[in-house]
Amino acid sequence: MAKGGSDYFGLEWIVSLILAIIPVTSWVCGIITRIQEGKIIAALIRIFFGFNIIWILDLVFMILNKKIFRLL
């Protein structure tokens, strides 16, 4: 298993990538992980804009950098 904090809930990269590809799970997991990190504003941004630009950014960064995009 991957070390905690690198991907969704400390899961392996490939499992997190699969979760990120599915829009609904990406949106839900993104909101939950931001709340766990204490980033309430980022979670609110994901609630309102999660199915478009942020979802695409998550996918691109996850494929290129092998970690979740943590800015938002």
C-alpha positions in Angstrom: 0.0 0.0 0.0 1.0 3.6 -0.6 1.9 5.8 2.3 -1.0 7.9 3.6 -1.4 11.4 2.2 -0.2 10.7 -1.3 -3.4 9.5 -2.9 -7.1 9.0 -2.0 -7.2 7.7 1.6 -3.7 6.3 1.3 -4.7 3.8 -1.4 -2.3 2.6 -4.1 -1.8 4.9 -7.1 -3.7 2.7 -9.6 -6.7 2.4 -7.3 -6.8 6.2 -6.8 -6.4 6.7 -10.6 -9.5 4.4 -11.2 -11.4 6.4 -8.6 -10.3 9.6 -10.2 -11.4 8.5 -13.7 -15.0 8.0 -12.6 -16.5 11.5 -12.2 -18.8 10.8 -9.2 -16.2 9.0 -7.1 -13.6 11.6 -8.0 -15.9 14.4 -6.9 -16.9 12.6 -3.6 -13.3 11.5 -2.8 -11.9 14.9 -3.6 -14.4 16.6 -1.2 -13.7 14.1 1.6 -10.0 14.3 1.3 -10.0 18.1 1.3 -12.2 18.2 4.4 -9.8 15.7 6.1 -6.9 18.0 5.2 -8.8 20.9 6.8 -9.2 22.7 3.5 -12.8 23.7 3.8 -12.7 26.4 1.1 -11.1 23.9 -1.4 -13.9 21.4 -0.5 -16.5 24.0 -1.2 -14.9 24.9 -4.6 -14.9 21.2 -5.4 -18.6 21.0 -4.6 -19.5 23.7 -7.1 -16.8 23.2 -9.8 -15.8 19.5 -9.3 -17.3 18.1 -12.5 -15.4 20.2 -14.9 -12.0 21.9 -14.7 -10.9 20.5 -11.3 -11.8 17.0 -12.4 -9.7 17.3 -15.5 -6.8 18.8 -13.6 -7.0 15.9 -11.1 -6.7 13.4 -14.0 -3.9 15.2 -15.8 -1.8 15.6 -12.6 -2.5 12.1 -11.4 -1.4 10.6 -14.7 1.7 12.9 -15.2 2.9 13.2 -11.6 1.4 10.0 -10.1 -0.2 11.9 -7.2 -3.3 13.9 -6.6 -3.5 17.6 -7.5 -3.4 19.2 -4.0 -3.9 22.9 -4.9 -7.7 22.8 -4.8 
